[in-house]
Amino acid sequence: MAQRYAARLPRHLAPEQVEAVLAAVRSDPRFGRRNHAMILLLARLGLRAPVVIAIQLDDIEWRAGELIIRGKGQRHDRVPIPPDVGEALADYIRHDRVSTSRALFVSTRVPHGPFKDGQVLNAILKDAFARCGVKPPCPYVGSHVLRHSLATNLVRQAASLDEVRDVLRHRSRASTLIYAKVDIEGLRSIAQTWPSMGGAE
């Protein structure tokens, strides 16, 4: 059976659902500051989970307000740090982070080392969905849902596909085209009128 690439609409959350999930993450009395900072990086910058886990302390340029993103294929990008993300990072580093590792996000367990992979973010999100009552858009709760949500909501706020591509740091424009399907008004402007009886030749 043929399976068309990207045939489905991107699985995403509405902006108010994203904020509810973030609030649930932040309310965790044990690891709230650390987890909130990690999830904010997914929600505000559209980062992938492995990228968040790989961030080093030296990647934050506080004076410039920028973050160095180490992407695929040794590709490095500089992105501005939104104010709420900067506050969350500073809050976590100042109050909770205890480690000799240069990794930004570390485990609370001795010896407070870096996480092995991005699965920890999936677990954080799964727990947050359960606590805030927001229904995930798909059975499997993965960190990509926040990346898709950011891009989808940008398109619905009239951002161009090129702007979305820059935010998500796609190498190929083809990777961003999936979000054209959520631009309902744009699709209406190019849709052909459905032929009435006797109107088509």
Secondary structure, 3 states (H helix, E strand, C coil): CCCCCCCCCCCCCCHHHHHHHHHHHHCCCCCHHHHHHHHHHHHHHCCCHHHHHHCEHHHEECCCCEEEEECHHHCEEEEECCHHHHHHHHHHHHHCCCCCCCECCECCCCCCCECCCCHHHHHHHHHHHHHHCCCCCCCCCCCHHHHHHHHHHHHHCCCCHHHHHHHHCCCCHHHCHHHHHHCHHHHHHHCCCCCCCCCCC
